[in-house]
């Protein structure tokens, strides 16, 4: 009984009718942005950059850290001086120690240094000839350390990291518009397959009607046997065309369902969007928005900043280097824990270290020249990319404005082709038109249908490509934003 129920559970879903879904273009794009694997990948790429920026922000805040060494045991033989014998001797020693410290650090961006506040405690116990305990405490110590002449990483991070995050947000919108582009391609591929299937069904019905009419006219010797055979061949070809159109329709339906994350067996019917209202987009507005928002241009601005940072660091590292570490605090050593925090002694530290390269046979100079040349290359690449994006925007705006007129023209051609075919078909039935005229009218009708769908596809592809290049919604005259 259990096996029977299991078999029914497996077989039952396959027996269910396929889900029927009516889709508009806007709804398909919404589903793609919400459920497609491409959108999922894009969003996760953004989240990686988001958490990177959060880490940068966190690094600007005070950090608290605890360092512990719970136990260290050391047994060794060490050389010692025996003052009574006036000789060096080897003596065995054993030692157990433990330590811990609590540190608060705060980076100081303007100078590139770090303030620190710390407290710590160390414990040591000796075994062997001399046995005893010692506690060493640092109740509090405050200090500051920095590179006096060298590279300030904090200053450059403050310039680059916000730009990187802004670029990541723009890339998210850019890539989501790319998802919309892909959805438009899949949507109109199904619309075209759907229209070809409808035309194939109508064509087969028309060929059946024409063949029956041809048989009747052949009997009264109104048409030749060759024309009748041609009508029969057209019916056979129409049947084959219908079968191929059915396969193409299923394939296009499957592709769109897979892309949108739907049931792959769903029966999807798409509705062609209406012909767009005429809307001319000014080139200067599109160019302005592209310069402000295009992530490719932001990427090159980031590249220029990073090249400038590398040049600055290389120049600093080629000179002499000086570091300072200054602190003030208290410490004490005592055999008991309590005494280690009584009668505290001042602990002061001021350390300046200087490193001066003397002879390196031109290594430092070569690195500086390499960094300077790399900056020049990056600046040229940024300028070239800006020109490429501007050219792409200008051509896309021109294409978009032209596509609007082509859609209107294709719709007018479709209406004329439909009327011409219907009238030629009626004239053929009553014997006032020959077969060649009918075939030509039918071919023109099919081409007009296909051209209209392709014109709509090209229009919407141009529209979403222009949105992707500028990250601007020209329908509502506002920037595209994603929460």
C-alpha positions as CSV (number, residue, x, y, z in Angstrom):
1,X,0.0,0.0,0.0
2,X,2.9,2.4,0.9
3,X,4.5,1.6,-2.5
4,X,1.3,2.4,-4.3
5,X,0.9,5.8,-2.5
6,X,4.5,6.6,-3.3
7,X,4.0,5.8,-7.0
8,X,0.9,8.0,-7.1
9,X,2.8,10.9,-5.5
10,X,5.4,10.6,-8.3
11,X,3.0,10.1,-11.2
12,X,0.3,12.6,-10.1
13,X,2.3,15.9,-10.8
14,X,3.0,14.7,-14.3
15,X,-0.8,14.2,-14.8
16,X,-1.6,17.8,-13.8
17,X,-2.4,20.2,-16.6
18,X,0.4,22.7,-17.4
19,X,0.0,26.1,-15.7
20,X,-1.3,28.8,-18.1
21,X,0.2,32.2,-17.7
22,X,-0.5,35.5,-19.5
23,X,2.4,37.8,-19.5
24,X,2.9,41.4,-20.4
25,X,6.4,42.8,-21.1
26,X,6.5,44.8,-17.9
27,X,5.4,41.8,-15.8
28,X,8.1,39.6,-17.5
29,X,10.8,42.2,-16.6
30,X,9.6,42.4,-13.0
31,X,9.7,38.6,-12.7
32,X,13.2,38.5,-14.3
33,X,14.5,41.1,-11.8
34,X,12.9,39.2,-8.9
35,X,13.5,35.5,-9.7
36,X,16.0,34.9,-12.5
37,X,19.4,33.4,-11.8
38,X,21.0,36.3,-13.6
39,X,19.4,38.7,-11.2
40,X,20.4,36.6,-8.2
41,X,24.0,36.6,-9.3
42,X,23.9,40.4,-9.9
43,X,22.5,41.0,-6.4
44,X,25.1,38.8,-4.7
45,X,27.9,40.6,-6.5
46,X,26.5,43.9,-5.1
47,X,26.3,42.4,-1.6
48,X,30.0,41.5,-1.7
49,X,30.8,45.2,-2.4
50,X,28.3,46.3,0.2
51,X,30.0,44.4,3.0
52,X,33.4,45.5,1.8
53,X,32.2,49.1,2.2
54,X,30.8,48.3,5.6
55,X,34.2,46.9,6.6
56,X,35.8,50.2,5.5
57,X,33.3,52.2,7.6
58,X,33.9,50.0,10.6
59,X,37.7,50.5,10.3
60,X,37.1,54.2,10.8
61,X,35.6,53.5,14.3
62,X,37.4,52.7,17.5
63,X,38.3,49.0,17.7
64,X,38.6,46.9,20.9
65,X,40.7,43.8,21.0
66,X,41.7,41.3,23.7
67,X,45.0,39.4,23.5
68,X,45.6,36.4,25.8
69,X,48.4,34.0,26.4
70,X,46.8,31.7,29.0
71,X,49.8,29.5,29.6
72,X,53.5,29.2,28.6
73,X,55.8,26.6,30.2
74,X,59.5,26.8,29.4
75,X,62.2,24.4,30.7
76,X,65.7,25.1,29.4
77,X,69.5,25.4,30.3
78,X,71.0,28.8,30.1
79,X,74.6,30.1,30.5
80,X,74.9,32.2,33.7
81,X,77.8,34.0,35.4
82,X,78.8,32.7,38.9
83,X,80.3,35.7,40.8
84,X,81.7,33.6,43.6
85,X,83.7,31.3,41.3
86,X,84.2,34.0,38.7
87,X,83.2,31.6,35.9
88,X,80.3,31.1,33.5
89,X,78.2,28.1,34.3
90,X,75.1,26.4,32.8
91,X,72.0,26.2,35.0
92,X,68.7,24.6,34.5
93,X,65.6,26.8,34.7
94,X,61.9,26.3,34.6
95,X,59.3,29.0,34.1
96,X,55.5,29.3,33.8
97,X,54.0,32.5,32.5
98,X,50.7,34.0,31.4
99,X,49.7,37.3,30.0
100,X,46.7,39.3,28.8
101,X,46.1,42.8,27.4
102,X,43.1,44.9,26.4
103,X,43.6,47.4,23.6
104,X,41.5,50.2,22.1
105,X,42.8,51.8,18.8
106,X,41.5,54.7,16.7
107,X,42.9,55.6,13.3
108,X,43.5,59.3,12.7
109,X,42.8,59.8,9.0
110,X,44.3,63.4,8.5
111,X,47.8,62.3,9.6
112,X,47.6,58.6,8.9
113,X,48.5,57.7,12.5
114,X,46.8,55.6,15.2
115,X,45.9,56.5,18.8
116,X,45.9,53.5,21.2
117,X,44.9,52.9,24.8
118,X,45.8,49.7,26.5
119,X,46.0,47.9,29.8
120,X,47.7,44.6,30.5
121,X,48.9,42.1,33.1
122,X,51.7,39.5,33.1
123,X,52.4,36.7,35.5
124,X,55.6,34.7,35.9
125,X,56.6,31.8,38.2
126,X,60.1,30.4,38.4
127,X,60.9,26.9,39.5
128,X,64.2,25.3,40.5
129,X,66.9,26.9,42.7
130,X,65.0,30.1,42.9
131,X,61.2,29.9,43.2
132,X,59.0,32.9,43.2
133,X,56.0,34.7,41.7
134,X,56.0,38.0,39.9
135,X,53.2,40.2,38.5
136,X,53.8,43.0,36.0
137,X,51.0,45.4,35.4
138,X,50.3,48.2,33.1
139,X,47.0,49.7,34.5
140,X,46.8,52.2,31.7
141,X,48.9,53.5,28.8
142,X,47.9,55.9,26.1
143,X,50.0,56.6,23.0
144,X,50.2,57.6,19.3
145,X,52.2,56.1,16.5
146,X,52.5,57.1,12.8
147,X,54.8,57.4,9.8
148,X,56.1,60.9,9.8
149,X,57.0,61.3,6.1
150,X,55.6,58.2,4.5
151,X,52.4,57.1,2.7
152,X,49.0,57.9,4.3
153,X,46.8,55.0,3.4
154,X,43.8,56.4,5.4
155,X,43.7,59.6,3.2
156,X,43.5,57.6,0.0
157,X,41.0,55.1,1.4
158,X,38.7,58.0,2.2
159,X,38.8,59.1,-1.5
160,X,38.6,55.6,-3.1
161,X,36.3,53.5,-0.9
162,X,33.2,55.7,-1.2
163,X,33.7,55.9,-5.0
164,X,34.0,52.1,-5.1
165,X,30.7,51.7,-3.3
166,X,29.0,54.3,-5.5
167,X,30.3,52.3,-8.5
168,X,29.0,49.1,-7.0
169,X,25.5,50.6,-6.6
170,X,25.6,51.9,-10.2
171,X,26.8,48.5,-11.4
172,X,23.8,46.8,-9.6
173,X,21.4,49.1,-11.5
174,X,23.4,48.7,-14.7
175,X,23.3,44.9,-14.5
176,X,19.6,44.8,-13.5
177,X,18.9,46.8,-16.7
178,X,20.9,44.1,-18.4
179,X,18.6,41.6,-17.0
180,X,15.7,43.6,-18.4
181,X,17.4,43.5,-21.8
182,X,17.7,39.7,-21.7
183,X,14.1,39.5,-20.6
184,X,13.1,41.6,-23.7
185,X,15.0,39.2,-26.0
186,X,13.3,36.1,-24.5
187,X,9.9,37.8,-24.4
188,X,10.0,38.8,-28.1
189,X,11.5,35.5,-29.1
190,X,8.3,33.9,-27.7
191,X,6.1,36.6,-29.2
192,X,7.7,35.9,-32.6
193,X,7.3,32.1,-32.2
194,X,3.7,32.7,-31.0
195,X,3.0,34.8,-34.1
196,X,4.6,32.4,-36.4
197,X,2.5,29.6,-34.9
198,X,-0.7,31.7,-35.3
199,X,0.2,32.5,-38.9
200,X,1.0,28.8,-39.6
201,X,-2.4,27.8,-38.2
202,X,-4.2,30.4,-40.3
203,X,-2.1,29.6,-43.3
204,X,-3.0,25.9,-43.1
205,X,-6.7,26.7,-42.8
206,X,-6.4,29.1,-45.7
207,X,-4.5,26.5,-47.8
208,X,-7.2,23.9,-47.0
209,X,-9.9,26.4,-48.2
210,X,-7.9,27.4,-51.3
211,X,-7.2,23.8,-52.2
212,X,-10.9,22.9,-51.9
213,X,-11.7,26.0,-54.0
214,X,-9.0,25.0,-56.5
215,X,-10.5,21.5,-56.9
216,X,-13.9,23.0,-57.6
217,X,-12.4,25.4,-60.2
218,X,-10.3,22.7,-61.7
219,X,-13.5,20.7,-62.4
220,X,-14.8,23.6,-64.4
221,X,-11.4,24.0,-66.0
222,X,-11.0,27.5,-64.5
223,X,-7.4,26.7,-63.4
224,X,-4.8,24.3,-64.7
225,X,-3.7,21.0,-63.2
226,X,-0.3,22.7,-62.4
227,X,-2.1,25.3,-60.3
228,X,-4.1,22.7,-58.5
229,X,-0.9,20.7,-57.7
230,X,0.7,23.9,-56.5
231,X,-2.2,24.5,-54.1
232,X,-1.8,20.9,-52.8
233,X,1.9,21.5,-52.4
234,X,1.2,24.7,-50.5
235,X,-1.1,22.7,-48.1
236,X,1.6,20.1,-47.5
237,X,4.2,22.8,-46.9
238,X,1.8,24.6,-44.6
239,X,1.3,21.5,-42.5
240,X,5.1,21.1,-42.2
241,X,5.5,24.7,-41.3
242,X,2.9,24.3,-38.6
243,X,4.7,21.4,-37.0
244,X,8.0,23.3,-37.1
245,X,6.3,26.4,-35.6
246,X,4.9,24.3,-32.8
247,X,8.4,23.0,-32.0
248,X,9.7,26.6,-32.1
249,X,6.9,27.8,-29.9
250,X,7.6,25.1,-27.2
251,X,11.3,25.9,-27.3
252,X,10.8,29.6,-26.9
253,X,8.2,29.0,-24.1
254,X,10.6,26.7,-22.3
255,X,13.5,29.2,-22.6
256,X,11.4,32.1,-21.2
257,X,10.0,30.0,-18.3
258,X,13.5,28.8,-17.4
259,X,14.9,32.4,-17.4
260,X,12.0,33.7,-15.3
261,X,12.3,30.9,-12.8
262,X,8.9,29.5,-13.6
263,X,7.6,26.0,-14.1
264,X,9.3,24.8,-17.2
265,X,6.1,23.2,-18.4
266,X,4.1,26.4,-18.0
267,X,2.0,27.4,-21.0
268,X,2.9,31.1,-21.4
269,X,1.0,33.5,-23.6
270,X,2.6,36.9,-24.2
271,X,0.8,40.0,-25.2
272,X,2.5,42.4,-27.6
273,X,2.9,45.9,-26.1
274,X,1.1,48.6,-27.8
275,X,3.0,50.9,-30.2
276,X,4.9,53.4,-28.2
277,X,4.0,57.1,-28.0
278,X,6.4,59.3,-29.9
279,X,9.0,60.6,-27.5
280,X,12.2,62.3,-28.7
281,X,15.1,62.0,-26.2
282,X,17.6,64.9,-26.3
283,X,21.2,63.7,-26.8
284,X,22.6,66.3,-24.4
285,X,20.5,65.0,-21.5
286,X,21.4,61.4,-22.2
287,X,25.1,62.3,-22.3
288,X,25.0,64.3,-19.1
289,X,23.3,61.4,-17.3
290,X,25.8,58.9,-18.7
291,X,28.8,61.0,-17.5
292,X,27.3,61.1,-14.0
293,X,26.0,57.6,-13.7
294,X,27.7,55.1,-16.0
295,X,29.6,52.5,-13.9
296,X,32.3,52.1,-16.6
297,X,33.2,55.8,-16.2
298,X,33.1,55.5,-12.4
299,X,35.4,52.4,-12.7
300,X,38.0,54.4,-14.7
301,X,37.8,57.3,-12.2
302,X,38.6,54.7,-9.5
303,X,41.4,53.4,-11.6
304,X,42.9,56.9,-11.9
305,X,42.7,57.5,-8.2
306,X,44.3,54.1,-7.5
307,X,47.1,54.9,-9.9
308,X,47.6,58.3,-8.2
309,X,47.7,56.5,-4.9
310,X,50.3,54.0,-6.1
311,X,52.5,56.8,-7.4
312,X,52.3,58.7,-4.1
313,X,53.2,55.6,-2.2
314,X,56.1,54.8,-4.5
315,X,57.4,58.3,-4.2
316,X,57.2,58.2,-0.4
317,X,58.9,54.8,-0.2
318,X,61.7,56.0,-2.4
319,X,62.7,58.6,0.2
320,X,64.0,58.2,3.7
321,X,61.4,57.0,6.2
322,X,60.8,58.2,9.8
323,X,58.4,56.7,12.4
324,X,57.4,57.9,15.8
325,X,55.8,56.0,18.7
326,X,55.1,58.0,21.9
327,X,53.2,56.8,24.9
328,X,52.7,57.6,28.6
329,X,51.3,55.4,31.3
330,X,52.0,53.5,34.5
331,X,53.4,50.1,35.4
332,X,54.6,48.1,38.4
333,X,56.2,44.8,39.3
334,X,55.3,42.9,42.6
335,X,55.2,39.4,44.0
336,X,51.5,39.6,44.6
337,X,48.6,40.6,42.4
338,X,47.4,43.4,44.7
339,X,50.8,45.0,45.1
340,X,51.2,45.1,41.3
341,X,48.6,47.9,41.3
342,X,50.0,49.9,44.2
343,X,52.7,52.6,44.2
344,X,52.5,52.8,40.4
345,X,55.6,54.1,38.5
346,X,55.5,56.3,35.4
347,X,56.2,54.6,32.1
348,X,57.2,57.0,29.3
349,X,58.1,56.1,25.8
350,X,59.3,58.2,22.9
351,X,60.8,56.4,19.9
352,X,61.8,57.8,16.6
353,X,63.2,55.4,13.9
354,X,64.7,56.6,10.7
355,X,65.4,54.5,7.6
356,X,67.6,56.0,4.9
357,X,68.3,54.2,1.6
358,X,71.8,54.9,0.4
359,X,72.6,52.9,-2.7
360,X,70.1,50.8,-4.6
361,X,71.4,51.2,-8.2
362,X,68.3,53.0,-9.5
363,X,65.7,50.6,-8.1
364,X,63.7,53.3,-6.4
365,X,63.8,55.7,-9.4
366,X,62.7,52.9,-11.7
367,X,59.7,52.1,-9.5
368,X,58.7,55.8,-9.4
369,X,58.9,56.0,-13.2
370,X,56.9,52.8,-13.6
371,X,54.2,54.2,-11.3
372,X,54.2,57.5,-13.2
373,X,53.9,55.8,-16.6
374,X,51.1,53.6,-15.3
375,X,49.2,56.7,-14.2
376,X,49.5,58.1,-17.7
377,X,48.3,54.9,-19.3
378,X,45.3,54.7,-16.9
379,X,44.4,58.4,-17.6
380,X,44.5,57.8,-21.4
381,X,42.4,54.6,-21.0
382,X,39.8,56.6,-18.9
383,X,39.6,59.3,-21.6
384,X,39.2,56.6,-24.4
385,X,36.5,54.9,-22.4
386,X,34.6,58.1,-21.9
387,X,34.6,58.8,-25.6
388,X,33.5,55.2,-26.3
389,X,30.6,55.5,-23.8
390,X,29.6,58.9,-25.3
391,X,29.6,57.5,-28.8
392,X,27.5,54.5,-27.6
393,X,25.0,56.9,-26.0
394,X,24.7,59.1,-29.1
395,X,24.2,56.1,-31.4
396,X,21.7,54.5,-29.0
397,X,19.7,57.7,-28.7
398,X,19.6,58.0,-32.5
399,X,18.6,54.4,-32.9
400,X,15.9,54.8,-30.3
401,X,14.4,57.8,-31.9
402,X,14.5,56.1,-35.3
403,X,12.9,52.9,-33.9
404,X,9.8,54.8,-32.9
405,X,9.2,55.8,-36.5
406,X,10.0,52.3,-37.7
407,X,7.4,50.8,-35.3
408,X,4.7,53.2,-36.7
409,X,5.8,52.4,-40.2
410,X,5.8,48.6,-39.6
411,X,2.3,48.8,-38.0
412,X,1.0,50.7,-41.0
413,X,2.6,48.1,-43.4
414,X,1.0,45.3,-41.3
415,X,-2.5,46.8,-41.7
416,X,-2.0,47.3,-45.4
417,X,-0.6,43.7,-45.9
418,X,-3.6,42.3,-44.0
419,X,-6.1,44.2,-46.1
420,X,-4.3,43.3,-49.4
421,X,-4.2,39.6,-48.5
422,X,-7.8,39.4,-47.5
423,X,-8.9,41.1,-50.7
424,X,-6.6,39.1,-52.9
425,X,-7.9,35.9,-51.2
426,X,-11.5,36.8,-51.9
427,X,-10.7,37.8,-55.5
428,X,-9.0,34.4,-56.0
429,X,-12.0,32.5,-54.6
430,X,-14.3,34.2,-57.1
431,X,-11.7,33.7,-59.9
432,X,-10.6,37.3,-60.4
433,X,-7.0,36.8,-59.1
434,X,-4.3,34.2,-60.1
435,X,-2.3,32.0,-57.8
436,X,0.9,34.1,-58.0
437,X,-0.9,37.2,-56.8
438,X,-2.3,35.2,-53.8
439,X,1.0,33.7,-52.9
440,X,2.7,37.1,-53.1
441,X,0.0,38.7,-50.9
442,X,0.3,35.9,-48.4
443,X,4.2,36.2,-48.2
444,X,3.9,40.0,-47.8
445,X,1.4,39.5,-44.9
446,X,3.7,37.1,-43.1
447,X,6.7,39.4,-43.6
448,X,4.7,42.4,-42.3
449,X,3.8,40.5,-39.1
450,X,7.4,39.4,-38.5
451,X,8.7,42.9,-39.3
452,X,6.3,44.5,-36.8
453,X,7.3,42.2,-34.0
454,X,11.0,42.7,-34.7
455,X,10.5,46.5,-34.9
456,X,8.8,46.4,-31.4
457,X,11.7,44.2,-30.1
458,X,14.3,46.6,-31.5
459,X,12.5,49.6,-29.9
460,X,12.3,48.1,-26.5
461,X,15.9,46.8,-26.7
462,X,17.1,50.4,-27.6
463,X,15.0,51.8,-24.7
464,X,16.4,49.5,-22.1
465,X,19.9,49.8,-23.5
466,X,19.7,53.6,-23.2
467,X,18.4,53.2,-19.6
468,X,21.4,50.9,-18.9
469,X,23.9,53.3,-20.3
470,X,22.5,56.4,-18.5
471,X,20.8,54.8,-15.5
472,X,18.1,57.3,-16.1
473,X,14.3,56.7,-16.5
474,X,13.3,58.9,-19.4
475,X,9.6,57.9,-19.0
476,X,9.4,59.6,-15.6
477,X,12.5,61.9,-15.9
478,X,14.3,60.6,-12.8
479,X,17.3,58.5,-11.9
480,X,16.8,54.7,-11.7
481,X,17.1,53.6,-8.1
482,X,16.9,50.2,-6.5
483,X,16.3,49.8,-2.8
